[in-house]
Protein backbone atom coordinates (compact mmCIF):
# COMPACT_ATOMS: atom_id res chain seq x y z
CA UNK A 1 0.00 0.00 0.00
CA UNK A 2 1.55 3.27 -1.09
CA UNK A 3 -1.33 5.71 -0.75
CA UNK A 4 -0.92 9.03 1.03
CA UNK A 5 -3.19 8.72 4.04
CA UNK A 6 -5.79 11.47 4.38
CA UNK A 7 -9.36 11.86 5.54
CA UNK A 8 -10.67 12.52 2.00
CA UNK A 9 -8.99 9.34 0.75
CA UNK A 10 -10.50 7.29 3.60
CA UNK A 11 -13.90 8.88 2.99
CA UNK A 12 -13.73 7.99 -0.71
CA UNK A 13 -13.17 4.34 0.22
CA UNK A 14 -16.03 4.38 2.73
CA UNK A 15 -18.40 6.16 0.32
CA UNK A 16 -17.58 3.65 -2.41
CA UNK A 17 -18.15 0.71 -0.05
CA UNK A 18 -21.46 2.22 1.10
CA UNK A 19 -22.67 2.74 -2.46
CA UNK A 20 -21.69 -0.79 -3.48
CA UNK A 21 -23.32 -2.28 -0.38
CA UNK A 22 -26.56 -0.50 -1.25
CA UNK A 23 -26.81 -2.44 -4.51
CA UNK A 24 -25.32 0.07 -6.96
CA UNK A 25 -24.91 -1.66 -10.35
CA UNK A 26 -21.76 -3.79 -10.20
CA UNK A 27 -20.08 -5.55 -13.09
CA UNK A 28 -16.43 -6.45 -12.80
CA UNK A 29 -15.86 -6.57 -16.56
CA UNK A 30 -17.20 -3.02 -17.08
CA UNK A 31 -14.61 -0.25 -16.72
CA UNK A 32 -17.08 2.07 -15.03
CA UNK A 33 -18.78 -0.33 -12.64
CA UNK A 34 -15.92 -2.60 -11.56
CA UNK A 35 -13.82 -2.15 -8.42
CA UNK A 36 -11.75 0.79 -9.67
CA UNK A 37 -14.66 2.09 -11.71
CA UNK A 38 -16.76 2.51 -8.59
CA UNK A 39 -13.94 4.31 -6.79
CA UNK A 40 -13.52 6.54 -9.86
CA UNK A 41 -17.27 7.33 -9.76
CA UNK A 42 -16.91 8.42 -6.13
CA UNK A 43 -13.87 10.60 -6.73
CA UNK A 44 -14.75 12.16 -10.08
CA UNK A 45 -18.56 12.26 -9.98
CA UNK A 46 -18.52 10.74 -13.48
CA UNK A 47 -21.09 8.11 -14.33
CA UNK A 48 -20.17 4.50 -15.00
CA UNK A 49 -20.97 5.09 -18.69
CA UNK A 50 -18.71 8.15 -18.89
CA UNK A 51 -15.80 6.27 -17.29
CA UNK A 52 -16.32 3.27 -19.55
CA UNK A 53 -16.47 5.46 -22.67
CA UNK A 54 -13.24 7.21 -21.66
CA UNK A 55 -11.50 3.88 -21.07
CA UNK A 56 -12.42 2.61 -24.52
CA UNK A 57 -10.27 5.32 -26.12
CA UNK A 58 -7.25 3.17 -25.28
CA UNK A 59 -6.74 -0.58 -25.07
CA UNK A 60 -6.93 -2.57 -21.87
CA UNK A 61 -8.48 -3.14 -18.48
CA UNK A 62 -7.72 -0.99 -15.43
CA UNK A 63 -4.39 -2.72 -14.83
CA UNK A 64 -3.24 -2.13 -18.42
CA UNK A 65 -4.55 1.46 -18.38
CA UNK A 66 -2.64 2.15 -15.15
CA UNK A 67 0.58 0.81 -16.71
CA UNK A 68 0.03 2.95 -19.83
CA UNK A 69 -1.10 6.02 -17.85
CA UNK A 70 0.55 9.27 -18.94
CA UNK A 71 -0.31 12.51 -17.14
CA UNK A 72 0.36 14.55 -20.27
CA UNK A 73 -1.52 12.37 -22.78
CA UNK A 74 -4.62 14.54 -22.77
CA UNK A 75 -6.77 11.40 -22.78
CA UNK A 76 -9.89 11.76 -20.64
CA UNK A 77 -9.25 8.43 -18.89
CA UNK A 78 -5.78 9.60 -17.87
CA UNK A 79 -7.44 12.71 -16.41
CA UNK A 80 -9.72 10.42 -14.39
CA UNK A 81 -6.65 8.57 -13.13
CA UNK A 82 -5.06 11.97 -12.39
CA UNK A 83 -7.95 12.81 -10.06
CA UNK A 84 -7.59 9.50 -8.25
CA UNK A 85 -3.84 9.97 -7.85
CA UNK A 86 -4.31 13.57 -6.71
CA UNK A 87 -6.49 12.33 -3.84
CA UNK A 88 -3.58 10.19 -2.67
CA UNK A 89 -3.99 6.79 -4.31
CA UNK A 90 -1.06 5.29 -6.17
CA UNK A 91 -1.21 3.30 -9.38
CA UNK A 92 -0.16 0.28 -7.33
CA UNK A 93 -3.10 0.85 -4.94
CA UNK A 94 -5.54 0.93 -7.83
CA UNK A 95 -4.04 -2.17 -9.42
CA UNK A 96 -4.41 -3.97 -6.09
CA UNK A 97 -8.01 -2.76 -5.75
CA UNK A 98 -9.02 -4.27 -9.06
CA UNK A 99 -7.85 -7.72 -7.90
CA UNK A 100 -8.29 -7.16 -4.11
CA UNK A 101 -4.62 -7.98 -3.84
CA UNK A 102 -2.87 -5.66 -1.40
CA UNK A 103 -1.21 -7.93 1.18
CA UNK A 104 -1.46 -5.31 3.95
CA UNK A 105 -5.20 -4.88 3.40
CA UNK A 106 -5.83 -8.59 3.03
CA UNK A 107 -3.94 -9.25 6.27
CA UNK A 108 -6.51 -7.21 8.22
CA UNK A 109 -9.39 -9.36 6.95
CA UNK A 110 -10.26 -12.43 9.06
CA UNK A 111 -8.31 -15.45 7.83
CA UNK A 112 -11.33 -17.49 6.73
CA UNK A 113 -12.55 -14.62 4.51
CA UNK A 114 -9.11 -13.44 3.40
CA UNK A 115 -8.31 -16.63 1.54
CA UNK A 116 -11.73 -16.80 -0.06
CA UNK A 117 -11.86 -13.23 -1.43
CA UNK A 118 -13.02 -13.07 -5.02
CA UNK A 119 -12.07 -9.92 -6.91
CA UNK A 120 -15.29 -9.94 -8.94
CA UNK A 121 -17.82 -10.37 -6.12
CA UNK A 122 -19.60 -7.30 -4.77
CA UNK A 123 -19.60 -8.38 -1.09
CA UNK A 124 -15.88 -9.15 -1.19
CA UNK A 125 -15.14 -5.76 -2.76
CA UNK A 126 -17.17 -4.03 -0.03
CA UNK A 127 -15.27 -5.99 2.65
CA UNK A 128 -11.93 -5.08 1.07
CA UNK A 129 -12.80 -1.38 0.76
CA UNK A 130 -13.91 -1.22 4.39
CA UNK A 131 -10.81 -3.08 5.58
CA UNK A 132 -8.60 -0.72 3.57
CA UNK A 133 -10.35 2.35 5.00
CA UNK A 134 -9.99 0.95 8.53
CA UNK A 135 -6.29 0.27 7.98
CA UNK A 136 -5.67 3.78 6.65
CA UNK A 137 -7.67 5.27 9.51
CA UNK A 138 -5.48 3.43 12.04
CA UNK A 139 -2.39 4.73 10.22
CA UNK A 140 -3.75 8.27 10.27
CA UNK A 141 -4.43 8.07 14.00
CA UNK A 142 -0.95 6.65 14.62
CA UNK A 143 0.68 9.54 12.76
CA UNK A 144 -1.48 12.35 14.10
CA UNK A 145 -1.98 11.21 17.69
CA UNK A 146 0.59 8.68 18.88
CA UNK A 147 -0.90 8.44 22.40
CA UNK A 148 -4.38 7.82 20.98
CA UNK A 149 -2.90 5.20 18.66
CA UNK A 150 -1.71 3.20 21.65
CA UNK A 151 -5.28 3.30 23.06
CA UNK A 152 -6.72 2.12 19.74
CA UNK A 153 -4.22 -0.75 19.60
CA UNK A 154 -5.11 -1.74 23.15
CA UNK A 155 -8.76 -2.09 22.07
CA UNK A 156 -7.84 -4.32 19.11
Backbone torsions as a table, in degrees:
resi	resn	phi	psi	omega
1	UNK	NA	125.6	-176.3
2	UNK	-124.6	10.7	-177.5
3	UNK	-66.5	153.1	172.2
4	UNK	-85.9	117.3	-174.0
5	UNK	-72.3	128.2	176.5
6	UNK	-155.6	159.2	177.6
7	UNK	-61.1	-43.9	178.4
8	UNK	-60.4	-36.8	178.6
9	UNK	-66.0	-46.0	178.1
10	UNK	-61.4	-42.5	-179.6
11	UNK	-64.5	-36.3	177.7
12	UNK	-62.9	-40.9	177.5
13	UNK	-64.6	-44.8	-179.2
14	UNK	-66.2	-41.5	179.0
15	UNK	-64.0	-40.0	179.1
16	UNK	-65.6	-44.3	178.3
17	UNK	-61.3	-42.7	-179.5
18	UNK	-63.0	-44.5	-179.5
19	UNK	-64.9	-42.6	178.5
20	UNK	-65.6	-38.6	-179.7
21	UNK	-67.5	-23.9	-179.1
22	UNK	-92.0	22.7	172.6
23	UNK	73.7	29.3	171.0
24	UNK	-59.4	147.5	179.9
25	UNK	-54.5	127.1	-179.0
26	UNK	-127.5	130.9	176.9
27	UNK	-152.8	108.9	-173.0
28	UNK	-60.4	-33.6	-178.6
29	UNK	-81.2	4.3	-178.9
30	UNK	-107.6	123.1	-174.3
31	UNK	-59.0	-23.6	-178.9
32	UNK	-100.1	-10.2	-179.2
33	UNK	-130.9	24.3	173.8
34	UNK	-94.0	-166.5	-177.2
35	UNK	-59.9	-56.3	178.7
36	UNK	-69.4	-34.4	179.0
37	UNK	-60.2	-40.1	178.4
38	UNK	-67.7	-40.6	176.8
39	UNK	-63.8	-40.5	177.6
40	UNK	-61.8	-40.2	176.7
41	UNK	-58.3	-44.6	-179.2
42	UNK	-61.7	-45.7	-173.2
43	UNK	-76.9	-39.4	-171.9
44	UNK	-99.0	-16.5	-173.7
45	UNK	66.6	14.5	173.6
46	UNK	-79.0	156.5	176.2
47	UNK	-82.6	165.2	177.3
48	UNK	-60.2	-37.1	-179.9
49	UNK	-66.9	-40.9	179.0
50	UNK	-63.9	-43.1	179.4
51	UNK	-63.9	-45.1	-179.0
52	UNK	-62.4	-43.7	179.2
53	UNK	-62.0	-43.1	177.1
54	UNK	-59.6	-44.6	-176.0
55	UNK	-63.6	-31.1	-177.7
56	UNK	-71.7	-8.2	178.6
57	UNK	-75.8	-8.5	176.7
58	UNK	-142.2	157.4	-176.6
59	UNK	-75.8	143.1	164.5
60	UNK	113.4	162.6	176.4
61	UNK	-79.4	-172.9	-178.7
62	UNK	-58.3	-43.2	-178.2
63	UNK	-60.4	-46.8	179.0
64	UNK	-63.8	-43.5	-179.6
65	UNK	-62.3	-37.5	179.2
66	UNK	-69.1	-34.0	176.1
67	UNK	-67.6	-42.5	-176.7
68	UNK	-84.4	-4.3	-177.6
69	UNK	-51.8	135.6	176.5
70	UNK	-140.0	116.9	-176.5
71	UNK	-63.6	-15.7	-179.2
72	UNK	-108.6	11.1	-176.5
73	UNK	-69.1	-28.2	-175.3
74	UNK	81.0	-3.2	178.4
75	UNK	-71.7	136.4	-179.5
76	UNK	-56.6	-37.3	-179.4
77	UNK	-66.4	-36.3	175.9
78	UNK	-65.8	-31.7	175.3
79	UNK	-67.8	-35.6	175.4
80	UNK	-64.1	-45.4	176.8
81	UNK	-61.6	-40.3	176.8
82	UNK	-52.9	-45.8	-178.7
83	UNK	-63.3	-38.5	179.5
84	UNK	-67.9	-41.5	178.7
85	UNK	-68.1	-37.7	-180.0
86	UNK	-63.1	-29.8	178.4
87	UNK	-72.9	-21.0	176.9
88	UNK	128.3	-4.9	176.6
89	UNK	-75.7	152.2	173.7
90	UNK	-105.1	165.5	175.5
91	UNK	-61.6	-36.7	177.8
92	UNK	-62.7	-42.9	177.2
93	UNK	-56.4	-46.2	-176.3
94	UNK	-68.9	-37.3	175.7
95	UNK	-62.5	-44.0	177.3
96	UNK	-62.6	-39.5	-179.1
97	UNK	-60.4	-41.8	-176.4
98	UNK	-62.1	-31.4	-179.7
99	UNK	-110.6	3.8	-177.3
100	UNK	54.4	47.7	-168.7
101	UNK	-111.9	4.1	-178.2
102	UNK	-70.3	119.1	-178.2
103	UNK	-58.8	-37.1	-179.4
104	UNK	-65.9	-40.3	178.3
105	UNK	-70.0	-47.7	-178.6
106	UNK	-58.6	-35.4	-178.6
107	UNK	-63.0	-26.3	-178.9
108	UNK	-82.2	-11.1	-179.1
109	UNK	-87.0	137.7	179.5
110	UNK	-50.2	139.8	-172.2
111	UNK	-49.6	-46.6	-176.0
112	UNK	-64.0	-28.9	176.9
113	UNK	-87.2	-36.5	-176.3
114	UNK	-55.2	-44.7	-176.3
115	UNK	-81.9	-5.3	179.4
116	UNK	-111.8	6.9	-179.2
117	UNK	-61.4	134.5	175.9
118	UNK	-117.8	125.2	-173.3
119	UNK	-65.2	-17.7	-176.0
120	UNK	-112.9	25.2	178.4
121	UNK	-117.7	123.1	-176.2
122	UNK	-47.3	-52.4	-175.6
123	UNK	-62.3	-35.4	178.2
124	UNK	-70.3	-36.8	177.1
125	UNK	-64.9	-43.5	178.5
126	UNK	-60.6	-45.5	178.3
127	UNK	-59.2	-45.6	-179.5
128	UNK	-62.9	-46.4	-180.0
129	UNK	-60.8	-42.9	179.4
130	UNK	-66.8	-40.9	178.2
131	UNK	-64.0	-40.4	179.2
132	UNK	-64.5	-45.6	178.5
133	UNK	-61.1	-42.5	178.9
134	UNK	-62.5	-43.3	179.4
135	UNK	-61.7	-46.3	179.5
136	UNK	-65.4	-36.8	178.7
137	UNK	-63.6	-42.6	177.4
138	UNK	-62.7	-39.5	177.9
139	UNK	-64.6	-40.9	179.8
140	UNK	-63.6	-42.8	178.4
141	UNK	-63.6	-42.3	-178.7
142	UNK	-61.9	-37.5	-178.7
143	UNK	-77.4	-42.1	-173.3
144	UNK	-85.8	-27.7	-177.4
145	UNK	-143.9	81.1	-175.9
146	UNK	-55.0	-39.2	-180.0
147	UNK	-65.9	-41.1	178.6
148	UNK	-66.2	-35.4	179.0
149	UNK	-58.3	-41.8	179.1
150	UNK	-63.2	-37.1	176.6
151	UNK	-65.2	-43.0	179.7
152	UNK	-62.4	-43.9	178.6
153	UNK	-63.2	-35.5	179.4
154	UNK	-64.8	-30.4	179.7
155	UNK	-77.0	-25.2	-176.7
156	UNK	-80.2	NA	NA
